[in-house]
Amino acid sequence: MTINPPDFSTLPDIRLAKVPVHDAAALTQGGNQALIALGDQLYNLRITRAGKLILTK
């Protein structure tokens, strides 16, 4: 699955608020899953075939 990264220049409100923006395809290194650690918990980030994100514990 190839997902093109979004054009972040179309998101001025996010950039002005200085909220970090992360490319999900980069987090998954071109795949469809990544593990995200928060404290001692691991979460699974998955990109669906429809291009949606699912985050589960």
C-alpha positions as CSV (number, residue, x, y, z in Angstrom):
1,M,0.0,0.0,0.0
2,T,1.4,3.4,-0.9
3,I,0.0,6.5,0.8
4,N,1.1,9.9,-0.3
5,P,1.9,12.2,2.5
6,P,-0.5,15.1,3.0
7,D,0.3,18.6,1.9
8,F,0.8,20.2,5.4
9,S,0.8,23.7,3.9
10,T,-3.0,23.4,3.7
11,L,-3.2,23.2,7.5
12,P,-2.4,26.7,8.6
13,D,-4.4,26.6,11.9
14,I,-2.4,23.6,13.1
15,R,0.9,25.2,12.3
16,L,-0.1,28.4,14.0
17,A,-1.1,26.6,17.1
18,K,2.4,24.9,17.1
19,V,0.8,21.4,17.5
20,P,3.2,18.7,16.3
21,V,2.2,17.1,13.0
22,H,3.3,13.6,12.2
23,D,2.9,11.7,9.0
24,A,1.3,8.4,9.7
25,A,3.0,6.7,6.7
26,A,6.3,7.8,8.2
27,L,5.4,6.5,11.6
28,T,4.6,3.1,10.0
29,Q,7.7,3.3,7.8
30,G,5.6,2.7,4.7
31,G,3.7,-0.2,6.3
32,N,0.3,-0.2,7.9
33,Q,1.1,-0.6,11.6
34,A,3.3,1.0,14.2
35,L,3.6,0.6,18.0
36,I,3.4,3.8,20.1
37,A,4.7,3.8,23.7
38,L,3.1,6.0,26.3
39,G,4.7,5.4,29.7
40,D,4.6,1.6,30.3
41,Q,1.7,1.1,27.8
42,L,1.9,0.1,24.1
43,Y,-0.7,1.2,21.6
44,N,-1.1,-0.1,18.1
45,L,-1.6,2.5,15.3
46,R,-3.0,0.9,12.1
47,I,-3.8,2.4,8.7
48,T,-6.8,0.7,7.2
49,R,-7.3,-0.1,3.5
50,A,-9.6,2.9,3.3
51,G,-6.8,5.2,4.6
52,K,-8.3,5.7,8.1
53,L,-6.4,5.5,11.3
54,I,-7.2,3.1,14.2
55,L,-5.4,3.4,17.5
56,T,-5.9,0.6,20.0
57,K,-4.4,-0.4,23.3
